[in-house]
């Protein structure tokens, strides 16, 4: 096939964003559909992205004294039922195991949709005194939620994530940990994924089933829809009371500890695709990219080309995640498109003329800009370019957030803005769920959060016109 | 509690090895039982051991060009049924999901007991030409097998493992990969876990459901029982034919590829406990230990002790996994016992007199030998000691294997030997399953493997007296 045909295979991003997205997932070989609805196979290229996220986040968790564990994946029904709001939130979307081997189970078990209940069971056994606190656990695992509408990475029936669960002596300590983990998520998304985040608190309606407060980092996609990228929950004593988890405090009295939980998932891979991608395919920020530099020999049959490419590969690969594309059954043009589709930040081209001049060509994926570089300066130049690409990709997203954020003072303005320029809508709000629901019905937008950074944009609720309590940011969502 | 009481809490290893084992699991805080039979909670100390195994093995896999992926955990019944021997082997021990959310499933799904079928489904979709081969995938994940008899780590209903799945153009390449992965497992167990392995091929009776050949690394426990530590399977074209996985070969003709799979699991943690432990508790080889050096300040209230301990901690922790035990609600004696129970390779004691002399005391967990060390030489001395402990622990196990290996030429000798000195029994064997079953019935020993290193110990089968085909090693098992 020729290059044009190859490029044509991806749906145009402006014409059908949803189809563009699934094209990228499959054609960039990140994941594939399987026979079972909502279950995807995460392939090596997609999984490497996840490994990079894991490594980055896990290191930050460990710096906070958080310890990894692995707890059972199956939860007895009676255990799930212990916290009322939690079971109401999750029971409708769990998968139930009713038979083990040849034996019909007396009590059915659900596959964890999240593990608050299992962790509570263990906390109850382990906790005795204030000296045991805080307990700060995390696990990297799979979870299952029987979603009706599914989409690879964004809403799969099975996904990978980490779930942190901690208990603390005081409310203040637990709240502070909740916020600190949110900051870490913000850092993962901004520093590693090169996507700016909106941070804030979820409304009553949008918070996690069983939580007192849910904090969120939200990101804005290419089409102006929002994605919840990570959440951190403060539970107060809701679960510890329901599970009768007690400790002897410093005064020798029994007390319930304060609890948190927090998670990020393979959904972030979907976020990266939709925040950065374009009509050529995926665009990966250098820090996250499984391959940072791809070397493509030009006229590889000519003298010295292969040897030189190999040398450069060996040098660069010591410092950067480098790939040398030696496939002999594809044209150079095909290879260019293929690696652009896969979003590799830098393409390095080297052919006979370059070798003569002791140079090579670097092409950056984000701007497609070409530079001729002296081989003597290559490492330095690549270092610099990777840094610039990371920053530029972040800035491009930040620019979009700015362009796609509008203020609305009443519902007419809200509707008009979100129709004309889908994105974040900033409004004042009275705090009542009634108004929140009305806005959703009318505009399709959910509240994203009550941002930590409140601004002075008015005094009355965008919906009912009564006295406002908070500034809220709204958006249609994935 | 005082020190003696503390030590008493562990069952004597010679009196009741099974109870000693579960004591260690729980009291060294590796894992805990949960409400659901056969499901354990792997706690931070146990999970760190697993993380060290993962890191070590994963690096070796990647050096072999093996790529990590994540495939669905639920397998439709029809898919599991595709390979006859495989389904017969696994169907009796899987957990079945029959309901998803509010919907009763049309086809029930099993939670993976292993994922050959799921990988085959993907191979069928992905494979076109010989140019796509080999495909070498691995996943780190949980699996569920509904075992009747369960024991933490050794035989849990849920466990963590890695499962590698590869397909190849030729039989030779697949067989060679099968053996190479076995060698890597041998290396993990010998180099990291400090346990010598017995390597060989499983008999027809003991091989994996659906495999042509199963290779194994076996290890011998303190009580002379054997543990299968890792297996690597060569499938030939059994699955690729059943799943209709084809590729166009170099001659342009359709052909079925040759397949392998291989796995190690959290069972290895059980192996480490039972291979190295003693009446004081766990004994961890330095390369594997989550904590390599524990520093215990003596008379911590005295001048300079805490400060000096902190300084040493900061220096050592740069190079070794170090812990400074500052708990003020436990006696020094309690701490000594506690860290011995947890198997930390080196204990460093430092008190006022040591500080005066610019020395400290090092106590090695394997021999309990004490050395006074100049603080100026500390790092060097610790480096050396950790190396020695690793080697000594390996040698101790190797000595046991030697002492507990006996040759038998007939069944009487077999029975006598295994009763008097439980361990490996080396015999000649005719190759018939009939004899293998008779031996098992009579002695409780399973064939461990047909060792790669065959010896000349006779000409006739230990059971029927007819002409022998192989030397086999037998043992009672976990």
HADDOCK unambig.tbl for C-alpha pairs under 7 A between the chains (distance, minus, plus):
assign (segid A and resid 39 and name CA) (segid B and resid 72 and name CA) 6.02 0.50 0.50
assign (segid A and resid 40 and name CA) (segid B and resid 71 and name CA) 6.82 0.50 0.50
assign (segid A and resid 40 and name CA) (segid B and resid 72 and name CA) 6.44 0.50 0.50
assign (segid A and resid 41 and name CA) (segid B and resid 70 and name CA) 6.07 0.50 0.50
assign (segid A and resid 41 and name CA) (segid B and resid 71 and name CA) 4.37 0.50 0.50
assign (segid A and resid 41 and name CA) (segid B and resid 72 and name CA) 6.15 0.50 0.50
assign (segid A and resid 42 and name CA) (segid B and resid 69 and name CA) 5.65 0.50 0.50
assign (segid A and resid 42 and name CA) (segid B and resid 70 and name CA) 4.97 0.50 0.50
assign (segid A and resid 42 and name CA) (segid B and resid 71 and name CA) 5.95 0.50 0.50
assign (segid A and resid 43 and name CA) (segid B and resid 69 and name CA) 5.05 0.50 0.50
assign (segid A and resid 43 and name CA) (segid B and resid 70 and name CA) 6.75 0.50 0.50
assign (segid A and resid 44 and name CA) (segid B and resid 67 and name CA) 5.73 0.50 0.50
assign (segid A and resid 44 and name CA) (segid B and resid 68 and name CA) 5.59 0.50 0.50
assign (segid A and resid 44 and name CA) (segid B and resid 69 and name CA) 5.04 0.50 0.50
assign (segid A and resid 47 and name CA) (segid B and resid 68 and name CA) 6.57 0.50 0.50
assign (segid A and resid 47 and name CA) (segid B and resid 69 and name CA) 5.45 0.50 0.50
assign (segid A and resid 47 and name CA) (segid B and resid 70 and name CA) 6.93 0.50 0.50
assign (segid A and resid 67 and name CA) (segid B and resid 44 and name CA) 5.73 0.50 0.50
assign (segid A and resid 68 and name CA) (segid B and resid 44 and name CA) 5.60 0.50 0.50
assign (segid A and resid 68 and name CA) (segid B and resid 47 and name CA) 6.57 0.50 0.50
assign (segid A and resid 69 and name CA) (segid B and resid 42 and name CA) 5.66 0.50 0.50
assign (segid A and resid 69 and name CA) (segid B and resid 43 and name CA) 5.05 0.50 0.50
assign (segid A and resid 69 and name CA) (segid B and resid 44 and name CA) 5.07 0.50 0.50
assign (segid A and resid 69 and name CA) (segid B and resid 47 and name CA) 5.46 0.50 0.50
assign (segid A and resid 70 and name CA) (segid B and resid 41 and name CA) 6.06 0.50 0.50
assign (segid A and resid 70 and name CA) (segid B and resid 42 and name CA) 4.98 0.50 0.50
assign (segid A and resid 70 and name CA) (segid B and resid 43 and name CA) 6.75 0.50 0.50
assign (segid A and resid 70 and name CA) (segid B and resid 47 and name CA) 6.95 0.50 0.50
assign (segid A and resid 71 and name CA) (segid B and resid 40 and name CA) 6.82 0.50 0.50
assign (segid A and resid 71 and name CA) (segid B and resid 41 and name CA) 4.37 0.50 0.50
assign (segid A and resid 71 and name CA) (segid B and resid 42 and name CA) 5.97 0.50 0.50
assign (segid A and resid 72 and name CA) (segid B and resid 39 and name CA) 6.00 0.50 0.50
assign (segid A and resid 72 and name CA) (segid B and resid 40 and name CA) 6.43 0.50 0.50
assign (segid A and resid 72 and name CA) (segid B and resid 41 and name CA) 6.14 0.50 0.50
assign (segid A and resid 92 and name CA) (segid B and resid 101 and name CA) 4.87 0.50 0.50
assign (segid A and resid 92 and name CA) (segid B and resid 102 and name CA) 5.98 0.50 0.50
assign (segid A and resid 93 and name CA) (segid B and resid 100 and name CA) 6.93 0.50 0.50
assign (segid A and resid 93 and name CA) (segid B and resid 101 and name CA) 4.13 0.50 0.50
assign (segid A and resid 94 and name CA) (segid B and resid 100 and name CA) 5.97 0.50 0.50
assign (segid A and resid 94 and name CA) (segid B and resid 101 and name CA) 4.89 0.50 0.50
assign (segid A and resid 95 and name CA) (segid B and resid 97 and name CA) 6.58 0.50 0.50
assign (segid A and resid 95 and name CA) (segid B and resid 99 and name CA) 5.70 0.50 0.50
assign (segid A and resid 95 and name CA) (segid B and resid 100 and name CA) 4.23 0.50 0.50
assign (segid A and resid 95 and name CA) (segid B and resid 101 and name CA) 5.81 0.50 0.50
assign (segid A and resid 96 and name CA) (segid B and resid 97 and name CA) 5.44 0.50 0.50
assign (segid A and resid 96 and name CA) (segid B and resid 98 and name CA) 6.33 0.50 0.50
assign (segid A and resid 96 and name CA) (segid B and resid 99 and name CA) 5.16 0.50 0.50
assign (segid A and resid 96 and name CA) (segid B and resid 100 and name CA) 6.29 0.50 0.50
assign (segid A and resid 97 and name CA) (segid B and resid 95 and name CA) 6.60 0.50 0.50
assign (segid A and resid 97 and name CA) (segid B and resid 96 and name CA) 5.43 0.50 0.50
assign (segid A and resid 97 and name CA) (segid B and resid 97 and name CA) 4.24 0.50 0.50
assign (segid A and resid 97 and name CA) (segid B and resid 98 and name CA) 6.30 0.50 0.50
assign (segid A and resid 98 and name CA) (segid B and resid 96 and name CA) 6.31 0.50 0.50
assign (segid A and resid 98 and name CA) (segid B and resid 97 and name CA) 6.30 0.50 0.50
assign (segid A and resid 98 and name CA) (segid B and resid 98 and name CA) 6.52 0.50 0.50
assign (segid A and resid 99 and name CA) (segid B and resid 95 and name CA) 5.70 0.50 0.50
assign (segid A and resid 99 and name CA) (segid B and resid 96 and name CA) 5.14 0.50 0.50
assign (segid A and resid 100 and name CA) (segid B and resid 93 and name CA) 6.91 0.50 0.50
assign (segid A and resid 100 and name CA) (segid B and resid 94 and name CA) 5.96 0.50 0.50
assign (segid A and resid 100 and name CA) (segid B and resid 95 and name CA) 4.22 0.50 0.50
assign (segid A and resid 100 and name CA) (segid B and resid 96 and name CA) 6.27 0.50 0.50
assign (segid A and resid 100 and name CA) (segid B and resid 146 and name CA) 5.79 0.50 0.50
assign (segid A and resid 101 and name CA) (segid B and resid 92 and name CA) 4.89 0.50 0.50
assign (segid A and resid 101 and name CA) (segid B and resid 93 and name CA) 4.11 0.50 0.50
assign (segid A and resid 101 and name CA) (segid B and resid 94 and name CA) 4.90 0.50 0.50
assign (segid A and resid 101 and name CA) (segid B and resid 95 and name CA) 5.81 0.50 0.50
assign (segid A and resid 101 and name CA) (segid B and resid 146 and name CA) 5.45 0.50 0.50
assign (segid A and resid 102 and name CA) (segid B and resid 92 and name CA) 5.96 0.50 0.50
assign (segid A and resid 146 and name CA) (segid B and resid 100 and name CA) 5.79 0.50 0.50
assign (segid A and resid 146 and name CA) (segid B and resid 101 and name CA) 5.48 0.50 0.50
